[in-house]
Amino acid sequence: MWKTDKVSSDNFVLRSESGALSGFVSKHGGTHHFCTRCGISTHTHIVRPEAGDDYVMIQVAAFDDLPVEELLAAPLRIVDGYHDKWTSTPDEIRHL
């Protein structure tokens, strides 16, 4: 999934109808939210008080009216989620 970089929870405003989102907690403690109508993943909220983390990563596909030009110009960072190395780039990315 194409997500934004970390956005401080203080700078995140969720605009959706009441009951439009649901979520689940992953094994890493992040809450993954999705639309209850269409199923699109919208954002992940990470709270780790022991590490001082409280941030959101937003799924790019969830943005309304995002111009294609801005989407194509956005920075891209590939992480190795397969091996749970979320701060590392995978060894092989030629196929991406």
C-alpha positions as CSV (number, residue, x, y, z in Angstrom):
1,M,0.0,0.0,0.0
2,W,1.1,3.5,-0.7
3,K,1.1,5.5,2.6
4,T,2.2,8.9,3.5
5,D,5.1,9.3,5.9
6,K,4.4,9.8,9.6
7,V,1.9,12.5,10.3
8,S,1.7,13.7,13.9
9,S,-1.7,12.8,15.4
10,D,-2.0,16.5,16.5
11,N,-1.9,17.4,12.8
12,F,-4.4,14.8,11.6
13,V,-8.1,15.6,11.2
14,L,-10.4,12.7,10.2
15,R,-13.5,13.8,8.2
16,S,-15.9,10.9,7.8
17,E,-19.5,10.1,8.8
18,S,-20.1,8.5,12.2
19,G,-19.9,4.7,11.7
20,A,-18.2,4.9,8.3
21,L,-14.9,3.5,9.6
22,S,-14.0,0.4,11.4
23,G,-10.6,-1.0,12.3
24,F,-8.4,-3.7,13.8
25,V,-5.2,-3.8,15.8
26,S,-2.2,-5.4,14.1
27,K,0.4,-7.6,15.8
28,H,2.6,-4.5,15.9
29,G,0.0,-2.5,17.8
30,G,-1.1,-0.1,15.0
31,T,-4.8,0.3,14.5
32,H,-5.6,-0.1,10.8
33,H,-8.8,1.7,9.8
34,F,-11.0,1.0,6.7
35,C,-14.3,2.1,5.2
36,T,-17.2,0.0,6.2
37,R,-19.0,0.6,2.9
38,C,-16.3,-0.1,0.3
39,G,-13.5,-1.7,2.3
40,I,-10.7,0.7,1.3
41,S,-7.9,1.0,3.9
42,T,-7.9,4.6,5.0
43,H,-5.1,5.1,7.6
44,T,-3.1,3.5,10.3
45,H,-2.8,5.0,13.8
46,I,0.3,4.1,15.8
47,V,0.5,4.8,19.5
48,R,3.6,3.6,21.4
49,P,3.9,5.7,24.6
50,E,7.2,4.0,25.6
51,A,8.8,5.2,22.4
52,G,7.0,8.5,22.3
53,D,5.2,7.6,19.1
54,D,1.7,8.9,18.3
55,Y,1.3,9.3,14.6
56,V,-0.9,8.4,11.6
57,M,0.0,7.1,8.1
58,I,-2.6,7.8,5.5
59,Q,-3.3,5.6,2.5
60,V,-2.8,7.7,-0.6
61,A,-5.8,6.1,-2.3
62,A,-8.0,7.5,0.4
63,F,-7.4,11.1,-0.6
64,D,-10.3,12.8,-2.4
65,D,-9.6,14.9,-5.4
66,L,-5.8,14.3,-5.4
67,P,-4.5,15.5,-8.8
68,V,-2.6,12.8,-10.7
69,E,0.3,15.2,-11.1
70,E,0.8,15.6,-7.4
71,L,0.4,11.9,-6.9
72,L,3.2,11.2,-9.4
73,A,5.4,13.8,-7.9
74,A,5.1,12.5,-4.4
75,P,8.1,10.8,-2.8
76,L,8.1,7.1,-2.6
77,R,9.8,5.0,0.1
78,I,9.7,1.2,-0.1
79,V,9.9,-0.7,3.2
80,D,10.5,-4.4,4.0
81,G,7.3,-5.3,5.7
82,Y,7.6,-9.0,4.6
83,H,10.5,-9.4,7.1
84,D,9.0,-6.9,9.7
85,K,11.8,-4.5,8.9
86,W,9.7,-1.4,8.6
87,T,12.6,1.1,8.5
88,S,14.6,-0.8,5.9
89,T,14.4,-1.1,2.1
90,P,14.1,-4.7,0.9
91,D,17.2,-6.3,-0.7
92,E,15.3,-6.8,-4.0
93,I,13.0,-4.1,-5.4
94,R,13.6,-4.4,-9.2
95,H,10.1,-5.9,-9.7
96,L,8.4,-3.0,-7.9
